[in-house]
């Protein structure tokens, strides 16, 4: 009897855990075109005051491995927010696909202009994902715990 109860409990918990929405996130950051002091739209972690950082994120359904597209994101009410240490949270947006959307442009975007008088140094960043049901996932860049994967803002040359 105890074994049967334990088995039923384990199966119930497994089914409940499987029913919870989960997400996997891939993300990076690139230099935006505004006031660029280097190559634009390439992965980068070193920026200068007055430049633009564009955070990019692709969200996948963890259960199926399928990339979430505009319709899925809208249906689930998924929102993405970038955080940079003590800077105000940066809401990301996922533009609808139009006829002129280039291949591979299916991702959240979070543009951030670095103030001209910004503090220089290294800053941690991460992205929070939340859906309408309250399910959450946090993306942190590889190496963040050892100081790699940070944003570096250098003094203008």
N, C-alpha and C positions, 0 to 999 in steps of 0.2 A: 504494500500500500504506500509506504513512504517513497519507494523508488518510483512508483507511478506518479505520485504527487510531484516529486522532484523533476521527473521527465516533462510533465505537463507544464510546470512552472518555467523550466528552461526553454521549452518550445514557445511558450507565450512571450517570454522576454525576448527571444530571438525574433519572433514575428513583429513585436512592438519596435525593436531596434531597427529592423529592416524597413519599417514603415516610416521612420523619421527621414525627412528630407535632408540630404547632405550634399555638399558642394566641394569641388576641387577647383583651385584657382591657380592660374599661371599669370604672372605679372612682371612688368619691367617698367623702366622709365627712359624717356628719350628727351633730347633737347628740342624744344619747340622752335618755330620759325621766328617768333617775335624777339627782336634784339639779339639774335644768335651770334655767339662769338666762336663758333665752330660748326662742324657738320650737324645738320638737322635730321631728325627722324631716325637716328641710330642709337642703340642702347648706350647709355652714358650715366655716370654717377658724379661727375665733377661739373659744377656750374658756377656762374659769376652773377653778382648782383645785377638786376635788370633783365636777366634772361628768363626764359619760360621753361618749366619742366612739364612734360606731358606724361602722366602715369597711364599705363594701359593694362587692362586685365581681361582675361578670357575665363569664363565660368563654365564648369562642366558639372553635369549631374553625376554625383559620386557613385550612385547605384548602377547606372548604365554606361558611364564613361562618355556619354554624348555631350558635345558642345552645346551650350545653351545659346539659342539665337533670340532675336528680338521678340518673336511671338511667345516663346517659352518664358523669357524674362518678364514680359508684361503679364502673362497669365499667372505667374507665381509671385508677382509683386517684388521682384528682386531689386535691391538697391545696393550700391557700392560706395564706400567712403574711404578716402585716403587720409591718413593721419601722419603728420610730420612733427615729432616731439611735441612742443608746446604751441605749435602754429594751429590756427583754426582748422577744423576738419574741412576737407575738400570733397564736395559731392561729385561723384562721377556720373556720366551720362552714357546711354547706349542709343545712338541714333538709329532711327528706322532705316531699313534697307530700301533704297530707291533704285531706279533704273540705272543711275550713274555710279552706284557704289562699286568701287574696285574690288576684285577678289581679295580675300584675306583681311578685309576691313571690318570684320565682325568682332568688335570688342568694346568694352567700357573705356571711356576716356576721362581723364581728370586733369585738366590744365591748371597750372599754378604759376603765377608771375612772381618772381623773386623781387622783393622791393629793392630799389637802388641803394637804400641805406640799411640793408639786411645785415644781420650779424653773420660773421664768417665762422666756419668750423664744420664739424661733422654732426649729422642729424640722423636719428633713426626714423624709419618710415614703415608703415604697414597698411593693409587694406582690410576693412571689415565688410563682409557680405551679410545681408539680412534679407529674409523674405517676409511676405505678408503673414505667414504663420508664426513668425518669431524665430525660425531656425537661423543659426548664425555660423559663419566660418571666418577665420582670420588668416590672411596670407601674410607671412613674414619672409623677407628675402633670405636666401641661403647665406649663412655666415653672420647673420645679425648678432647672434649671441657672443661672437668674438670680435665684433667691431667691423667686420666686412659687410658689404651690401648696404652701406649707408650712403646718404647724400653728403657730398662735400661742397660747401660754398666757399670759394676762394675770393680773395680781394681782387678787384679788377686790376689788370696789368697796365 
